[in-house]
Structures are given as structure tokens and as C-alpha cells.
Amino acid sequence: MPEPTPVTAAGLPALPPLSTQADTLIELGVHEIAGLSAAEIRAFAKAAEDEDRNGDQHDDGNGGGLLAIHPDRAPASAIAPLLRRDDKPGFVVVDMPDVDLFTPLDTVVVPDAPLYVISGVDRGDHMANWSPDEALPALTAQNRTPLLLSEGIHWVLQQPAALERNHCFMTIGSRLRKANGNLDARTPALWISNGTGRDGRERRNAPKAGWCWAGNRHTWLGFGSATGRHLPAA
């Protein structure tokens, strides 16, 4: 594969402030899914904003970072239905009933905390038509970390424009490890349903969480990634 072009923000608007993102999660009821109070989420967001305002070095390049709840607290199966596009709710494909068993790769470090901030989120349009097997080492070489499926869902909850026709993305930081220790060949992704097959016509244009084979390429799927994950200093 050729070398990828430099990472860009995919022409997307800046993310809302973390305090606004906290309010969005609360309005959607994600805090209740996670067993957190509204006050806890707002306090965390304020602490992270205050740290950034005071000169923190977490440069995300996309409007102050993305507020995320740990996938153990807010699994993909619970938050994917909160996605909306054309007034249609999101869903997980029927042949992925084990979606919540997809956990972070060993190389993906997720803070051991209920809440954290993701810096430098990018859709990876420049890597469209790469396979996951090709993209992962390239992201690692760029000192970028692939998004988890739950993190991708959080991003689209806060910034629906991150998911658009012919510009969707994979979340290859989440993988399922089989009993023999090998990785399952499926890699999660977020895209828009065409309303065909088992999706059902009523789901046309709905956001969906699905999967693709690790060795396959898709011209309309980039690779969601970030520069890192962090917590506000104590």
C-alpha cells in the first residue's frame, strides 16, 4: 500500500465543548446506562475543560476532545440505539449478537476510569480502501490509536456529521479474541444502512454498527483513530 497522506480533521466542524457533550450524554440517558449521576459527568467535563484552559498539552485538533464513557460501563449494544439519522434510531446488525464481547486490543490503552477524554479524533478518510490488517500498523507508525466501537458511537452521538454517505469508518481498536487466543476475523465499523437484507427497508438511512473482515478493503470506510486518551490531572 502507498504511504497515507497526513491525517486531517476530515473537514468536520469542531466538536462541542466537553460541558456541552456532558449535557448531551445526560439528555440521552447514557449516564443512567453507565450507573453515573449527571453531577459526576458534569464535574468530570468541567475538570477536563479547566485543565485545557490552563494550558494542558493534550492537543486534539478538533475542538477540545471527545468525552467518552468506558465501554464496560456503556457497552455498544446499549448506546448504538441512541444514534439518530433521518429520525431513525441506530442499531447493531443481527449477525453481531456478541458485539459487547469485542474488547480493546492489547495495544490500545484505555484509562481505568468511568470517564475519559479522547484527543485528536479523525475519521481516516485518507485510508479508505485499506484493509484493517493494513491500516493498524500504519496508524501505529503514525503514533495514533484506533478507536473502539463504543468510542466511535460516542463520536457520532456528539457529531452526527462524522457519519455520512461514502465517508463512514471502522473502529478496529475493538476486537474479539477467540478461546484459542486468536483474533476473530471480524472488525467493527459504523456506517449507514441501505435498508437491504436483514436490516429491513424500514431501516434505510439509519446508522448501524456492523463488521467487516479484517483482510477486506472498502472504498467507503476510513479508520477512526485518535492521538490518545487521558484523564484530567488529580
Buried (B, 14 or more C-beta within 10 A) or exposed (E): EEEBEEBEBBEBEEBBBBBEBBBBBBEBEBBEBBEBEBEBBBEBBBBBBEBBEEEBEBEBBBBBBBBBBBBEBBBBBBBBBBBBBEEBEBBBBEEBEEBBEBBBBEEBEBBEEBBBBBBBBBBBBBBBEBBBBBBBEBBEEEEBBBBBBBBBBBBBBBBEEBBBEEBBBBBBBBBBBEEEEEEBBBBBBBBBBBBEEEBEEEBBEBBBBBBBEBEEBBEBBBBBBBBBBBBBEE
